[in-house]
Amino acid sequence: MRKKRLASFLAAAGLLASTVPLFAAAQASALPTEDLRAESAQSDGVQADAAYLRQKPAWHRCSAEQPASYECATIKVPLDYRRPAGRTLDQAISRVRSTNPAKRHGVLLLNPGGPGGTGLELPLALGEVVPPEVAEQYDLIGFDPRGVGASSPISCGLTDAEQGIDRPYHPGSFPSDVAWARNIAAKCREKAGSVLPYITTRNTARDMDTIRAVLGERKLSYLGYSYGTYLGAVYTQLFPGRTDRFVLDSGVDPNLIWRGMFQTWATEAEPAFARWTRWAAERSGEHHLGESPAAVSKTFWDLVARADRDPIDFQGEKITGDDIRRARALFFYPAQVTPLVVALKDAADGKPAVTPGASGPGFDMKRALAGASGPAPAEAASDNAVAVLWSVACGDTDAWPRDPERYRRDAVRDKAAYPLYGDFASNIKPCAFWPRPLEPQTPMKVRAGVLTVQNEWDSQTPLASGQGLHRALKGSRMVLALGGEGHGVYLADPNSCAAAPVTAYLTTGKLPARDITCRTTTPGGERQGAPVKPLPIPSGPGRF
């Protein structure tokens, strides 16, 4: 029951937005307004207007179907912090209060990643697994970042087909890839052009500080996963004096924002693939994919070549070589991907193919290869998450090439260097046609005594990326879980060796004296064979 609740996003309801005329009449929060103004000043000179800081959230039960302890509210934040008297956005927040007010240290703001992930339900989800000593010390605070979910959500009006970001490179289809990227950028400008330039990590970090001030806190503690690590890192640079206990779990390398992060999926899929070939070879008697890593690799690439020539018919679906290569993230989980490869090989050989990990007609091989589970949704998916993804990825940095030919050359080069996913990663993206960002990328210059946490085998923010975040944040410490599989470590994997040092940091505020390297095993002592995802952390294509 616990995993089921944590794995699903709970619907948020009844969020009440305050209005601009109420700002002046709102009661002051726990800190005097003049203190809030002074303490909200940012290193770049931008600060929240006093009217926003005087808001007092109207907390209420989120819904009758959810516990009374889970409360919601909505405040206002400026669309443009440099023009606070202008247009505003809703900022949805939630909380589960400290279980022991006598031991309360402050608030712990939570972010699940994305960009585009909703975090409003995280206090309720984490409340089921957070250690009691952490629950005592913090009010758990959730929020939907600007543009997401209940916080003035944006849309580009994209169809399901337009929302996909995994586009392999082929000479004949590249012109249509360019047209797709140009069309996405055009539709986003047409549908949400007045808001998109302000849906950025820097502005979301400013919203975080407004939340801090409205809650009456002098400092902010934070637990951010995946993209949330970069969001947290940016906060430490804009508000170093307000940064308290920060845990950055499954790290995004600030030096790879953002094209480099897509490309990291290609470079780091190669060692994961090599590890899988060793794993499968050691179990050749069971899976029959080859008795050596080289033999397993040949079996795989022969299968891809066959599917390229003649797509594999699997339960009425046509599976291409590109569909198989698109599964690059699954190779971080050998026990999960191996049955899929075996089933496809059997189907290609004309043998009865056993549906792996599922039964009945609802199994969808293409969705399984893409990392999804269960049958496809009956209704078209909202494009909110994808719209925010591109807004952040394109609006955080001006490092994206503008010449389509550059993407073509890079895709050709990287398909040869990183055959599993190189061309997918380097192919053209809508950012090539996006408006220029309003602000520069955030440099990591300020010392940040935070704790970074990383699994060795993380498909979405690979180890190299997590190490890059640790290097970029001078003064940080890292807890590395060797053998750890999965995206998200603390509270996401109940067996993680990283749990104890993270809990110790959150409850004492003391960083480890040095970096910690430990080894994660299952209770039986075997290395993990499948991802454990008990938390609503966005994953899959386009999710950091």
N, C-alpha and C positions, 0 to 999 in steps of 0.2 A: 504493500500500500504506500509505503514511504517513497519508494522509487517511482511509482506511478504518478504520485502527486508532484514530485520534483521534476519529472521529465516533461510535464505538460505546462503550458502557459495558462495561468488562471485568468479568466476574464475579469477586467476591471470595470466597475460600474459606479454610477452615481457621483462622478467627480464634479465638484462644484468649483467654478472659476470665479475668483474675485474680479472686480472691474477696476479700471483706472481711477474713476472718481473716488473709490474707496481708499486709495493709497493714503491720501492726506488724513483720513479719519481713522485709519487702522491704529490699533494699539501698538506701542513700542514693544519690541522683543526684549529678551532678557538683558541684552546689553544696551546702553544708551546709544541713541542714533549717532551722536558725534563720534563715539568710539567705533561704531560699525563703519562709518564713512572712512575713518582713518585706517581701520584695519582691513578694509576691502581694497585699498589702493594696490594696483598691480605693478609689476616690474616694468611694464610697457606704458605706464601712465594712465591706463584706462581703469575707471572704477565705477562701481554700481551707484546709481543715483539714490539719494536718501529715501525717496518715496518707495522704492522697491524694498529697501531694508526695513521699513516700518511695517511691512505686511505681517499679519499674524495668521498662520494657517488655520482654517476652519476644519479641524479634524473631525471625521465622521466614520462610521463603520462603512467599509468599502462596499459590502453587499450583505444581504440577509443570509446568503448561502455560505458566507465565509465567517471565520471566527470574529468575535467582537474585538479581540485584541489587535486585529489587522485593520489599521486605519488609513484613510486616504484624505488628501486635500489637493487643492490646485492654487498655485500662486501665479503671479505674472512676472515675466522677464522681458527686457527690451529685445526687439529683433536685432538692433544695432546698438551695442554698448557705447559707441561713440556719439550716438544721438538718442539718449535715454527718453527724451520727451516724445519720440516718434512711436511707431507701430510696436505693439507688444505681442508676445506669444504666451500661450498657456504652458505652465510647467507643472506636470502632475508628479506628486510625491506620495510616498506611503511610509508607514512605520509599524514596527512591533517594538514596544517599549522594553527597556531593561527589566529583567526578571527580579532584580534586587537593587532598588534605588539607592540603598546605602552604599553599594559598591560601584555605582555608575561612574564611568570615566568620561563618557561623552556619546557622540553618535558615530556609527560606522556606516558610511555611504557605500552602496553596492552598485556595481555595473557588470552586466553579463557579457559584454563584447558586442560584436557586430562588424562594422558600424551598422546601425539600424536595429539592434536588439533591444527589446523592451525589458526594462528592469523593475517595473512596478511591483511584480509579484515576488521578487527575490526575498524580501524580508519574511514572507510567509513560508517560502520554500526552504530557506536556510534555517528558519526557526526550528525545523524538524531534525536537523543534523548538526547544528552548530554546538560546540562543546558548552556545557553549562557555565564554565567560568568566563567564556566569551559573552554568552547571553546575559550574564549578570552585569557586565561592565558597559554594555552598549545598547542604545536604541538602534535597532537595525533600520536603516533608511533606504528605501528604493526610489527610483525615479525613471521615468521615460525621458531619454535625452530629447532635446529640441528636435521637432520634426517627426518624432517617433510615437506611435501608439496613441496615447491620450494627451500628448504634448504638442498640440497644433500639428497633426500629421500632414506630411506632404505626399504628393503623388505626381508621377509623370504621365499617368494614363497609359502605362505599358501593358501590352498583352502578355500572356504566359510565355509565348515564344520569344518575345523581346526581352524578358527578364533574365534569360539564361546568359551566363558570362563565359562559359567554356566553349570557345570556338577554336577548333584545330586549324592549322594553316595548310592550305592547298593552293597552288597557283591559280587554279580555275575558280576557286570560291573567294579569293582574297578581295576582289572588287565588291562582292556582296557583304563581306565583313566590314569593309570601309563604309559602305552605305548604311549598315546596321549601326555602327558607332556614331556616324553623323546624325542618323535619325533619332537615336536615343538622346543625344545632346540637344537636338532641336525640340523634341517633344518635352523635355524637361524645362527648357527655357520658356516654351509656350504655356505650359501648365502651371509652373511654379517659379518662374524666373525672378520674381520680386523677393522671394524668400531664399532660394537656393544658395546665393553667395554667402549667407549668414549661417548656414547649416555646416559648421566646421568644428573641429576639435577645440580650437582656441575659445570659441564662443560657448561651447558646451562646458569647458572648464570654468569659464566665467559664471555660467549658470550654477555650477557646483558651489562656487563661492557665495553666490546669492543665497542658495539653499542653506549653507552654513550660517550665514548671518541671520537669515529669517528664523532659523531654529535657535538663535541666541547662543551660538557656540563661538569661542575664540579660535579654536583650531578644529581641523577636520581629520578624522581617521577614515580609512578607505580600503575596500577590497574590490579590486577590479580584475576581471578575467580577459585575456585575449586582447581585442582592440581596447578594452578597458585599461590595459596596462599603459598604452600610449596616452590615453586620456588622462590617466593618473600622473604620468610623467610630465605632461604639459602643465598640469596643475602645479606640480612641484616647482616648475620654472617660473610660472606667473605669480604664484603665491607661496614663496618659500617660507615666509613667516607664519603661514596658516597651516602648514603641513605637519600633521602629527604622525600617527602610526599608519603607514601605507604598505599594503601587501599587493604586489603586482604579479599576478599568476598567469603564466603562459605568455611570455613576453613578445611584444612587437618591437623590432629594432628601429629606433627613431631615424637612423641613417638610411633606412630602406623605404621611407615613406614616399609614395605608396607603390610605385611600379616595382621597386625592388622586392617588396613583400610578395607580390604575385609571382615574381620570378624565383623567389625562395622556394615556392612550392615545387618548382621543377628541379632545382639543384639538390634539394634535400630529399626528394622522392627517390633519387638514385641509390643512396646508401640504404634506405628502407627497402627498396626492391632487392638489393643484394642480400640483405638480412633475410628477407622472405625466401629467396632461393635456397639459402642454407637451411632454413627451417623446414621447407618442403622436402628437401633432399634427405634430411635426417628422418623423415617420415614417409619415405618412398614406398615402403611396403603397404602403407595405408592409402596413400593418395595417388601413387603411380604417375607422378609428374616428372620423374627423373631421379637417378641415384646420386647425382652430384649437382652442385649449384649451377655449373655450366649446362648440364643437361636440363635442369628445370628452366633455366633462362631460354634455352633453345625451344623447349616445348611452348613456352609462353609466346615468344616472338613468332614462331611458326603459326600459332593460333591467331595472333593479330594479323599476320599476312594473309591467312586464309579468309578471315572475316573481312579484310579489305577487298579481296577479290570477289568473294561470294558471302554476303552477310549470313550469319548463323541464324537459323530458324529455331527460336526457343519459345515454346508455348505460344506460337502465333506472332511473336515479335521478331524483328530483324535486328540482330546485334552486329554492329560494324567494328572494325578494328579501333576506330576512334572512340566508340562507346567503351571498349575495354580499357584503352589508355586513359580515358576520363576517370577511371577508378583509382587514380594514383594515391588518394588518401587512404584507401583500404589496405594498401601494402604495408602500412604502419601497424596493422593488426593481422599477423599471419594466419591465425586460426579462423578469422572471419573471411578473409579473401580467398583462402585455398578452396573451400567448397564451391565458391562461385566459378573459379577457374576450372575446376574439375567438371562441374555441370556443363559449362560452355564447351569444353573439349569433348565430352561425351556427346553432346548435341551435334557438334561439328562432325564427329565420327559416325553419326547415325545410330548411336546407342540411346537407350532410354535415359533421359537426364533427370536425376533426382533434384527436386526443387530444394535448394539449400536453405536451411534455417527457417523454412516456412512450409505451409501446406495449402492446397486448394488453389482455385483459379485467381485469387487475389494477389498472388506473388507477381511482381513486376521486375524483371531482370534489369531493365534500364534504370529504374529507380534504385535498385539495389546497388548497381555499379556506381551510381552517383552518390551513394551513402545514405539514401533515404530508406525508410521501412514502411511496410504496409501498402495497401492499394493507393493509387493516385487520388487526390481529393476530388470530390464531385464538382466543386465550384472553382472558378478561376481564383488564383491567389492574389491577394492585394499586392500592389507593387511598392508599398510603403518602405519596406526594408531595402529593396534594391534602389529606390530613389534616394534614400539616405546614404546608402553605400557609395553611390557615384558622387553625391554632393560632397561627402567628406573626402573621398579619395581624390577627387579632382580639385576640391576647394582648399585643401590643406597645403598644397605645394604647387609651385610652378615648374616642377622638374619633368613633367610629362612631355615627351617629344611631340611636335606639332606636324611633322612630316609623315604621312602614311608610309612612305618608302622606308623610313627608319624602322618601323614595326615589321615590315615585310622582311627586311634584311635580318633583323634580330630573330624573327621566328624561324627563318631558314637555318640560321646559325645554331640556334638553341635546340631545334629538332634533332640536329645531328649530334650535339653535345649531350643533350639530356632527352633521350628518345621517348621516355615514358610520357613526359608532360611539357617539354621545353617550348614547343610551338604554341600550345594552349596559353602558357604563361606570358609569352612575349608578343602574341598577336595583338592587333590594334584594339584599343578600348575607347569608350566615349570621351575620356579625358583629352584625347587629341583634339577635340572640337569644343571643349568646354570653355566658358569665359575665364579670363585670367583671374586668379585669386585676389581677394581684396587685401590680404595680409601675407607676409612671408612665412615660411615654415619656421616652427619654433626651435631655436637652437638649444641644445642641452648644455648650458654653461654653469648653472647654479648647482652647488653640491647638494645631493639629495640622499639623506640617510634613510633609505627605504629597503624593504625586503622583497627580492624577486624570487619567484618559485617556478620550477620548470621540470616537466617530464622529459626523459631522454628521447622518447619516441612519440612526439606530438606532431600530428599531420598538418595542423592549421597554422600554428606558430612553432616551427621546428626549432630544434635545439640551437642551431646557429643564430636564429633570431633572438631567442631568449638570452643567449650569451651576449649578443650585441646590445640589448637593452641594459644588461648589467654593466657592461663596459661604459656605455654612454652616461649612466647616472653615477657620477663620482660620489663615493661614500656609501654606495649601496652594498648589500650582501646578497648572496644567492644560495638558495637551497635547491640542489639538483638531485632528482630522484632517478638514479640509474635503473634501467629496466622498466621504468614507468611508461605505460602506454596510455594514450587518451589525451583529449583536449580539455584542460582544466585539471588541477591537482588538488588543492586544498578543499576539502568537503566533497569534491567530485569523485574521488576515489577513496573508499573507506579503508583500503589497505595501504595507502601511501605512507612511505616513511617520512614524508615531508610534514605530516600533520602536526607532530609534536613541536618542532621548532617554530612553526608558524603560530600555533596557539600560544606558545611561550612569549613570542614577540608581541602579539596582540594584547596579552594580559599584563605584560610587564613594561612594554615600551623599549626593551633593551634588544638591540640588534646582536646577533651572534658575533663573537670576537673575530671570526673568520668565516669564509664561505664553507658551507656544509655540503658534502656529497654522501648520499646514503643509497641503499638499494631497496627497491620496492619489489615485493613478492606477493603471491597469492597465499592464502592460509596454508595451502598444501606445499608451499615452497617452490612451485613452478612459476616461471616468468608468465606474466599476464598474456592471455591469448586473444582477448576481445576487449573493445573499449567499454569502459564503465562510464555512463553518462547520466548520473542521477540528478544533475542540475540543469536548469533551462539555459544552457550556454549555447548561443548560435553556432552551428557547425555546417559543414558542407561547402559547396562552391561559393566563393565570394564572401566567406565568413572568417573574420579574424578574432 
